[in-house]
Amino acid sequence: MQPVFDTIMKQLKRKHAEIRLSAFQLLIAIFERSHQFRLLVLEDLYTILELTLETNNAHLPPPKAAAKRLRILASESMHQWVKKFGSAYR
C-alpha cells in the first residue's frame, strides 16, 4: 500500500487542481476499501487537508473550477469519513 499512497501524495502535491482532484478521487476509492491505506492517510492527514481544503493559508492551484470541486469533494469526504470511520480511528 505504501507505494500507492506515495504516488497519490506526489500527485496531490502537483500545482494543478485537476490533477489533485483526480488523485483525491483515487484516494477516496482506496480509503473506503483498505484499513492499511486508512492508517497511511491518517498519518499524513494534515498534509492532505492542506493540499485539498486550503488549510493553513495554503491556496489551491488553478484552474479555479477544479479547485472548487476539489474543496467541495474533500470537505464532503472528510465529513463522511468521520461519520463512517470516526469511532474506529482516532
OpenMM code with the backbone's topology and positions (N, CA, C; nanometers):
from openmm import Vec3, app, unit

residues = "MET GLN PRO VAL PHE ASP THR ILE MET LYS GLN LEU LYS ARG LYS HIS ALA GLU ILE ARG LEU SER ALA PHE GLN LEU LEU ILE ALA ILE PHE GLU ARG SER HIS GLN PHE ARG LEU LEU VAL LEU GLU ASP LEU TYR THR ILE LEU GLU LEU THR LEU GLU THR ASN ASN ALA HIS LEU PRO PRO PRO LYS ALA ALA ALA LYS ARG LEU ARG ILE LEU ALA SER GLU SER MET HIS GLN TRP VAL LYS LYS PHE GLY SER ALA TYR ARG".split()
positions = [
    Vec3(0.0808, -0.1212, 0.0000),
    Vec3(0.0000, 0.0000, 0.0000),
    Vec3(0.0852, 0.1278, 0.0000),
    Vec3(0.2013, 0.1208, 0.0615),
    Vec3(0.2851, 0.2404, 0.0720),
    Vec3(0.3215, 0.2999, -0.0637),
    Vec3(0.3609, 0.2185, -0.1636),
    Vec3(0.3936, 0.2782, -0.2943),
    Vec3(0.2737, 0.3482, -0.3591),
    Vec3(0.1560, 0.2916, -0.3441),
    Vec3(0.0344, 0.3537, -0.3990),
    Vec3(0.0087, 0.4858, -0.3283),
    Vec3(0.0190, 0.4846, -0.1972),
    Vec3(-0.0026, 0.6064, -0.1188),
    Vec3(0.0983, 0.7143, -0.1580),
    Vec3(0.2237, 0.6757, -0.1709),
    Vec3(0.3284, 0.7718, -0.2082),
    Vec3(0.3007, 0.8342, -0.3452),
    Vec3(0.2545, 0.7534, -0.4391),
    Vec3(0.2224, 0.8042, -0.5725),
    Vec3(0.1067, 0.9030, -0.5670),
    Vec3(0.0038, 0.8702, -0.4904),
    Vec3(-0.1107, 0.9608, -0.4764),
    Vec3(-0.0666, 1.0911, -0.4108),
    Vec3(0.0149, 1.0833, -0.3085),
    Vec3(0.0618, 1.2049, -0.2412),
    Vec3(0.1454, 1.2905, -0.3364),
    Vec3(0.2258, 1.2268, -0.4183),
    Vec3(0.3055, 1.3009, -0.5163),
    Vec3(0.2138, 1.3791, -0.6103),
    Vec3(0.1050, 1.3171, -0.6531),
    Vec3(0.0102, 1.3842, -0.7421),
    Vec3(-0.0679, 1.4936, -0.6691),
    Vec3(-0.0987, 1.4721, -0.5423),
    Vec3(-0.1687, 1.5757, -0.4646),
    Vec3(-0.0829, 1.7011, -0.4468),
    Vec3(0.0456, 1.6856, -0.4549),
    Vec3(0.1359, 1.8000, -0.4374),
    Vec3(0.1633, 1.8757, -0.5674),
    Vec3(0.1118, 1.8252, -0.6785),
    Vec3(0.1318, 1.8925, -0.8073),
    Vec3(0.0587, 2.0261, -0.8069),
    Vec3(0.1048, 2.1179, -0.8846),
    Vec3(0.0480, 2.2530, -0.8884),
    Vec3(-0.0577, 2.2650, -0.9984),
    Vec3(-0.1529, 2.1731, -0.9954),
    Vec3(-0.2627, 2.1724, -1.0924),
    Vec3(-0.3847, 2.1095, -1.0248),
    Vec3(-0.4925, 2.1846, -1.0123),
    Vec3(-0.6088, 2.1402, -0.9363),
    Vec3(-0.6759, 2.0172, -0.9962),
    Vec3(-0.6759, 2.0039, -1.1284),
    Vec3(-0.7392, 1.8861, -1.1886),
    Vec3(-0.6627, 1.7584, -1.1556),
    Vec3(-0.5316, 1.7677, -1.1509),
    Vec3(-0.4506, 1.6521, -1.1127),
    Vec3(-0.4765, 1.6177, -0.9665),
    Vec3(-0.4810, 1.7195, -0.8826),
    Vec3(-0.5107, 1.6956, -0.7409),
    Vec3(-0.6493, 1.6343, -0.7232),
    Vec3(-0.7458, 1.6833, -0.7993),
    Vec3(-0.8821, 1.6301, -0.7911),
    Vec3(-0.8838, 1.4821, -0.8282),
    Vec3(-0.8195, 1.4466, -0.9359),
    Vec3(-0.8140, 1.3054, -0.9774),
    Vec3(-0.7432, 1.2192, -0.8729),
    Vec3(-0.6341, 1.2695, -0.8193),
    Vec3(-0.5605, 1.1953, -0.7164),
    Vec3(-0.6464, 1.1766, -0.5916),
    Vec3(-0.7206, 1.2804, -0.5546),
    Vec3(-0.8053, 1.2697, -0.4363),
    Vec3(-0.9199, 1.1719, -0.4602),
    Vec3(-0.9743, 1.1678, -0.5800),
    Vec3(-1.0796, 1.0714, -0.6121),
    Vec3(-1.0267, 0.9287, -0.5982),
    Vec3(-0.9049, 0.9059, -0.6405),
    Vec3(-0.8420, 0.7750, -0.6241),
    Vec3(-0.8189, 0.7452, -0.4762),
    Vec3(-0.7734, 0.8447, -0.4033),
    Vec3(-0.7523, 0.8290, -0.2597),
    Vec3(-0.8822, 0.7866, -0.1907),
    Vec3(-0.9930, 0.8484, -0.2277),
    Vec3(-1.1235, 0.8141, -0.1696),
    Vec3(-1.1574, 0.6676, -0.1966),
    Vec3(-1.1415, 0.6247, -0.3210),
    Vec3(-1.1770, 0.4876, -0.3585),
    Vec3(-1.0977, 0.3849, -0.2780),
    Vec3(-0.9698, 0.4088, -0.2609),
    Vec3(-0.8868, 0.3136, -0.1871),
    Vec3(-0.9129, 0.3251, -0.0369),
    Vec3(-0.9318, 0.4464, 0.0125),
    Vec3(-0.9592, 0.4693, 0.1540),
    Vec3(-1.0818, 0.3902, 0.1994),
    Vec3(-1.1844, 0.3871, 0.1169),
    Vec3(-1.3087, 0.3175, 0.1508),
    Vec3(-1.2885, 0.1672, 0.1625),
    Vec3(-1.1853, 0.1126, 0.0985),
    Vec3(-1.1695, -0.0321, 0.0889),
    Vec3(-1.0541, -0.0910, 0.1706),
    Vec3(-0.9653, -0.0083, 0.2197),
    Vec3(-0.8430, -0.0628, 0.2789),
    Vec3(-0.8113, -0.0020, 0.4156),
    Vec3(-0.8089, -0.0875, 0.5156),
    Vec3(-0.7711, -0.0445, 0.6504),
    Vec3(-0.6276, 0.0079, 0.6523),
    Vec3(-0.5360, -0.0639, 0.5868),
    Vec3(-0.3955, -0.0217, 0.5841),
    Vec3(-0.3801, 0.1154, 0.5190),
    Vec3(-0.4552, 0.1402, 0.4122),
    Vec3(-0.4495, 0.2694, 0.3447),
    Vec3(-0.5055, 0.3793, 0.4353),
    Vec3(-0.6115, 0.3494, 0.5089),
    Vec3(-0.6674, 0.4484, 0.6025),
    Vec3(-0.5632, 0.4880, 0.7062),
    Vec3(-0.4852, 0.3923, 0.7538),
    Vec3(-0.3798, 0.4249, 0.8503),
    Vec3(-0.2757, 0.5186, 0.7891),
    Vec3(-0.2407, 0.4950, 0.6634),
    Vec3(-0.1447, 0.5823, 0.5955),
    Vec3(-0.2013, 0.7230, 0.5782),
    Vec3(-0.3285, 0.7315, 0.5424),
    Vec3(-0.3936, 0.8619, 0.5273),
    Vec3(-0.3938, 0.9356, 0.6610),
    Vec3(-0.4255, 0.8660, 0.7671),
    Vec3(-0.4293, 0.9308, 0.8988),
    Vec3(-0.2926, 0.9845, 0.9394),
    Vec3(-0.1866, 0.9140, 0.9030),
    Vec3(-0.0516, 0.9608, 0.9351),
    Vec3(-0.0188, 1.0923, 0.8646),
    Vec3(-0.0772, 1.1126, 0.7472),
    Vec3(-0.0472, 1.2310, 0.6660),
    Vec3(-0.1697, 1.3214, 0.6485),
    Vec3(-0.2660, 1.3091, 0.7386),
    Vec3(-0.3926, 1.3799, 0.7227),
    Vec3(-0.3746, 1.5310, 0.7174),
    Vec3(-0.2871, 1.5863, 0.7982),
    Vec3(-0.2652, 1.7302, 0.7997),
    Vec3(-0.2225, 1.7803, 0.6620),
    Vec3(-0.1302, 1.7079, 0.5996),
    Vec3(-0.0830, 1.7459, 0.4654),
    Vec3(-0.1938, 1.7317, 0.3628),
    Vec3(-0.2712, 1.6251, 0.3714),
    Vec3(-0.3810, 1.6031, 0.2776),
    Vec3(-0.4841, 1.7151, 0.2903),
    Vec3(-0.5159, 1.7542, 0.4115),
    Vec3(-0.6102, 1.8647, 0.4319),
    Vec3(-0.5554, 1.9937, 0.3734),
    Vec3(-0.4295, 2.0175, 0.3919),
    Vec3(-0.3658, 2.1382, 0.3386),
    Vec3(-0.3697, 2.1405, 0.1853),
    Vec3(-0.3520, 2.0261, 0.1250),
    Vec3(-0.3468, 2.0168, -0.0212),
    Vec3(-0.4837, 2.0133, -0.0878),
    Vec3(-0.5888, 1.9893, -0.0108),
    Vec3(-0.7222, 1.9763, -0.0698),
    Vec3(-0.8237, 2.0768, -0.0176),
    Vec3(-0.8031, 2.1268, 0.1035),
    Vec3(-0.9018, 2.2165, 0.1653),
    Vec3(-0.8502, 2.3569, 0.1921),
    Vec3(-0.7304, 2.3865, 0.1500),
    Vec3(-0.6712, 2.5194, 0.1713),
    Vec3(-0.6575, 2.5540, 0.3185),
    Vec3(-0.6227, 2.4563, 0.4004),
    Vec3(-0.5977, 2.4856, 0.5409),
    Vec3(-0.4585, 2.5466, 0.5543),
    Vec3(-0.4330, 2.6104, 0.6656),
    Vec3(-0.3016, 2.6677, 0.6955),
    Vec3(-0.2574, 2.7693, 0.5900),
    Vec3(-0.3517, 2.8499, 0.5410),
    Vec3(-0.3264, 2.9560, 0.4432),
    Vec3(-0.2656, 2.9067, 0.3124),
    Vec3(-0.2801, 2.7792, 0.2814),
    Vec3(-0.2330, 2.7253, 0.1533),
    Vec3(-0.3451, 2.7397, 0.0517),
    Vec3(-0.3149, 2.7916, -0.0646),
    Vec3(-0.4156, 2.8103, -0.1691),
    Vec3(-0.4023, 2.7020, -0.2740),
    Vec3(-0.5162, 2.6615, -0.3288),
    Vec3(-0.5160, 2.5605, -0.4335),
    Vec3(-0.4728, 2.6231, -0.5660),
    Vec3(-0.4033, 2.5455, -0.6468),
    Vec3(-0.3595, 2.5966, -0.7777),
    Vec3(-0.4763, 2.6015, -0.8763),
    Vec3(-0.4588, 2.6699, -0.9886),
    Vec3(-0.5630, 2.6727, -1.0912),
    Vec3(-0.5723, 2.5358, -1.1605),
    Vec3(-0.6753, 2.5139, -1.2355),
    Vec3(-0.7887, 2.6002, -1.2687),
    Vec3(-0.8883, 2.6105, -1.1538),
    Vec3(-0.9528, 2.7251, -1.1464),
    Vec3(-1.0411, 2.7561, -1.0338),
    Vec3(-1.1581, 2.6597, -1.0219),
    Vec3(-1.2168, 2.6213, -1.1345),
    Vec3(-1.3331, 2.5309, -1.1304),
    Vec3(-1.2956, 2.3967, -1.0675),
    Vec3(-1.1809, 2.3432, -1.1045),
    Vec3(-1.1352, 2.2162, -1.0478),
    Vec3(-1.0986, 2.2331, -0.9004),
    Vec3(-1.0403, 2.3465, -0.8651),
    Vec3(-1.0062, 2.3732, -0.7255),
    Vec3(-1.1329, 2.3776, -0.6395),
    Vec3(-1.2367, 2.4394, -0.6920),
    Vec3(-1.3627, 2.4464, -0.6185),
    Vec3(-1.4219, 2.3067, -0.6006),
    Vec3(-1.4211, 2.2255, -0.7064),
    Vec3(-1.4728, 2.0886, -0.6965),
    Vec3(-1.3912, 2.0073, -0.5965),
    Vec3(-1.2592, 2.0278, -0.5958),
    Vec3(-1.1724, 1.9569, -0.5025),
    Vec3(-1.2055, 1.9944, -0.3587),
    Vec3(-1.2208, 2.1231, -0.3321),
    Vec3(-1.2553, 2.1676, -0.1958),
    Vec3(-1.3865, 2.1053, -0.1499),
    Vec3(-1.4860, 2.1082, -0.2361),
    Vec3(-1.6172, 2.0531, -0.2011),
    Vec3(-1.6077, 1.9026, -0.1768),
    Vec3(-1.5415, 1.8310, -0.2680),
    Vec3(-1.5271, 1.6867, -0.2545),
    Vec3(-1.4499, 1.6505, -0.1282),
    Vec3(-1.3431, 1.7217, -0.1008),
    Vec3(-1.2629, 1.6938, 0.0185),
    Vec3(-1.3424, 1.7191, 0.1449),
    Vec3(-1.4152, 1.8272, 0.1482),
    Vec3(-1.4968, 1.8598, 0.2648),
    Vec3(-1.6037, 1.7535, 0.2883),
    Vec3(-1.6743, 1.7165, 0.1823),
    Vec3(-1.7785, 1.6140, 0.1944),
    Vec3(-1.7190, 1.4794, 0.2350),
    Vec3(-1.6050, 1.4462, 0.1780),
    Vec3(-1.5410, 1.3183, 0.2089),
    Vec3(-1.4973, 1.3121, 0.3543),
    Vec3(-1.4372, 1.4194, 0.4030),
    Vec3(-1.3936, 1.4217, 0.5426),
    Vec3(-1.5136, 1.4030, 0.6356),
    Vec3(-1.6219, 1.4704, 0.6051),
    Vec3(-1.7430, 1.4573, 0.6866),
    Vec3(-1.7934, 1.3128, 0.6840),
    Vec3(-1.7981, 1.2516, 0.5662),
    Vec3(-1.8445, 1.1131, 0.5542),
    Vec3(-1.7508, 1.0166, 0.6262),
    Vec3(-1.6192, 1.0408, 0.6149),
    Vec3(-1.5233, 0.9526, 0.6803),
    Vec3(-1.5380, 0.9576, 0.8313),
    Vec3(-1.5603, 1.0756, 0.8851),
    Vec3(-1.5779, 1.0884, 1.0301),
    Vec3(-1.7022, 1.0105, 1.0727),
    Vec3(-1.8089, 1.0237, 0.9969),
    Vec3(-1.9312, 0.9510, 1.0308),
    Vec3(-1.9126, 0.8002, 1.0198),
    Vec3(-1.8464, 0.7565, 0.9155),
    Vec3(-1.8336, 0.6124, 0.8899),
    Vec3(-1.7211, 0.5470, 0.9697),
    Vec3(-1.6066, 0.6137, 0.9801),
    Vec3(-1.4879, 0.5511, 1.0396),
    Vec3(-1.4408, 0.6174, 1.1694),
    Vec3(-1.5056, 0.7267, 1.2091),
    Vec3(-1.4574, 0.8059, 1.3219),
    Vec3(-1.4427, 0.7287, 1.4513),
    Vec3(-1.5342, 0.6361, 1.4771),
    Vec3(-1.5267, 0.5622, 1.6032),
    Vec3(-1.4132, 0.4600, 1.6046),
    Vec3(-1.3679, 0.4165, 1.4883),
    Vec3(-1.2618, 0.3154, 1.4804),
    Vec3(-1.1221, 0.3766, 1.4719),
    Vec3(-1.1119, 0.5034, 1.4268),
    Vec3(-0.9818, 0.5664, 1.4076),
    Vec3(-0.9797, 0.6997, 1.4811),
    Vec3(-0.8818, 0.7177, 1.5646),
    Vec3(-0.8689, 0.8423, 1.6410),
    Vec3(-0.7582, 0.9266, 1.5847),
] * unit.nanometer
topology = app.Topology()
chain = topology.addChain("A")
for resn in residues:
    res = topology.addResidue(resn, chain)
    for name in ("N", "CA", "C"):
        topology.addAtom(name, app.Element.getBySymbol(name[0]), res)
